[in-house]
Amino acid sequence: MKKILLCIVSILVVVFCSNAEETKAPDFALKNPDGKVIKLSDFRGKVVVLNFWGTWCPPCRQELPDFVRVYNNYRNKGMEILGIAVNSKESEVKAMIAEYKITYPVCMGDPKVESLYGGIRAVPTTIIIDRKGNIVSRKIGIIREKEFEEMLKQLL
């Protein structure tokens, strides 16, 4: 019985240790529509919300006002949103930033970065990274304000 228990504990330790490494958010550098380079590592120590979206995506447009409100309410509490525009033209991204009054950083997407995060097969896709740099949540589809706030309250 002790040998079986020891074996189970050993397996669990290996599984949990290997999963901890797999959940680390890979660093990247992307340019915003004005050409400024923004790196994930710039936000070390904060809860970071990566929101992959497209200018051509109606559900993305639906959730943008909620993201702006959540950002304005939580940015001073250790949270940062980084919008990543996928398959979108810079001019259209700039227009949406102005139209929706987006104040959080927005970058132009890159297939390499999308691949680093498991491949972005649909937008919106939102990935939440905790203060230690671990991916703690991944959601495909719209996140509304109340759901978003509940996810953040657990991390801030």
Secondary structure, DSSP 8 states (H G I E B T S, - for coil): -HHHHHHHHHHHHHHHHHHHHHTB----EEE-TTS-EEEGGGGTTSEEEEEEE-TT-HHHHHHHHHHHHHHHHHGGGTEEEEEEE-S--HHHHHHHHHHTT--S-EEE--HHHHHHTT---SSSEEEEE-TTSBEEEEEES---HHHHHHHHHTT-
